[in-house]
Amino acid sequence: MRLLPEKLERITSTLEPLERADRIDILINMAERFRPVPETVAMRPYPAERRVPGCESEAYVWAEPDTDGSLKYYFAVENPQGISAKALAAILADSLSGVPLEQVADVPADVVYRIFGRELSMGKSLGLMGMVNSVRAAAKQQLQNAG
C-alpha cells in the first residue's frame, strides 16, 4: 500500500477500522463541511472539461496554483443528494491542497475504498475514483508545466 499524504493518511486510518454505521455518520459530517467552489474560481454553468467523468453527482474539479507551487483544489457537486461526492470533495480539498504535487499525483484512485469501505456500488465507486483521478491529473499537469 502506497503511503498517502499525511492528512489524507490520518483520515483514512481513522475511517478504515470503523463499523459501517460509524463510518457513514462521520462521512455525513464531512459532507456537511463541503464548501462549493467560490465564484472567484468558477461560476455556473460550469465548463464540461471540469466535470468528473462518470460521476453520478455531477462533480466538477478545479486546481488553482498556490504561491508555493502546490495547488488548491475546489469542487462543485451539483446533485444536492450527492453526500458521498460532497464528503470526498471536502476530504480531498482539505487533505491535498498545499501538498507537494508529486505526492498528490501518487495518490491511488482506490483510496476511496479506504474512505468509504468496500460496500460502494460500481457506479458510485467509479465516480468517486474519478474525483481522485481528476485531482491527480491536475497535479500531474502542473508538474509537467513546471518541468
Buried (B, 14 or more C-beta within 10 A) or exposed (E): EEEBBEBBBEBBEEBEEBEEEEBBEBBEEBBEEBEBBEEEEBEEEBEEEBBBEBBBBBBBBBBBEEEEEBBBBBBBBBEEEBBBBBBBBBBBBBBBBBBBBEBBBBBBBEBBBBBBBEEBEEEBBBBBBBBBBBBBBBBBBBBEEEE
